[in-house]
Amino acid sequence: MVKREKKVGAQKNGRILQRFPIRKSELDRFKIGKIKYYELASLKANGSLLCLDIACGAKPFPHADVLCDLHVRPVADRSMKSLVTEGKPFVLCSCYFLPFKDKAFDFTTSYYLVEHVRDPWSLFRELKRVSRHGYLQCPSWFNELLYGESVHSWIVYKRRNMLFLKPISGKTAPFSFGFIFHRLYRSHIWQVLHAILDETFHIFTVDYSF
């Protein structure tokens, strides 16, 4: 389980992750993943982990050493603008067949991918095969209810650090108000409120670690 600090979050080399981030961009979505990364890194003598980011897209995990994705051009189902590698090694591959040896990485991340794939079990199998530890993040059922992403295939639930996936068939609510919340998210005020609600009650995201 990921332990969240009550007031200031996690600290690494004098850097503090604030509890309530001001979401001027989506980059702060990495906050809990960073905390998990720092916790594991603190147990290693050199203080660093060999990290893989699966489906990095336009927003790779900041501490990733190797990036991989199935697409190099923008794709509608993940709203990817342009592939960003930041000069790091990039591997073009499917998440179902990762071209890496068993336990090749110390830490693997995957953000907002599970809800898209047709075969999430193969993704989990590969993720745990190539890495000793990992972190996944995806939208909660409440997020799906409000924002109603038509390109998502699964609603993800979490119980005792176990994930349960339910296929999305038709609309998740009798009426679709997703367009309203998508417009709201363009507002800085709503972004801040969204962040505070998520940090306090964990209602918009589901995180899983192993």
Stockholm file with secondary structure:
# STOCKHOLM 1.0

chainA/1-210         MVKREKKVGAQKNGRILQRFPIRKSELDRFKIGKIKYYELASLKANGSLLCLDIACGAKPFPHADVLCDLHVRPVADRSMKSLVTEGKPFVLCSCYFLPFKDKAFDFTTSYYLVEHVRDPWSLFRELKRVSRHGYLQCPSWFNELLYGESVHSWIVYKRRNMLFLKPISGKTAPFSFGFIFHRLYRSHIWQVLHAILDETFHIFTVDYSF
#=GR chainA/1-210 SS CCCCCSSSCCEETTEECCSSCCCSSGGGGGHHHHHHHHHHHTTSTTSCCCEEEETCTTSCCTTCSEEEESCSSCCGGGTCCSCCCTTCCEEECCTTSCCSCTTCEEEEEEESCTTTCSCHHHHHHHHHHHEEEEEEEEECHHHHHHHCCTTCCEEEEEETTEEEEEECCSCSSSSCCHHHHHHHTTSHHHHHHHHHHHHHHCCSEEEEEC
#=GC SS_cons         CCCCCSSSCCEETTEECCSSCCCSSGGGGGHHHHHHHHHHHTTSTTSCCCEEEETCTTSCCTTCSEEEESCSSCCGGGTCCSCCCTTCCEEECCTTSCCSCTTCEEEEEEESCTTTCSCHHHHHHHHHHHEEEEEEEEECHHHHHHHCCTTCCEEEEEETTEEEEEECCSCSSSSCCHHHHHHHTTSHHHHHHHHHHHHHHCCSEEEEEC
//
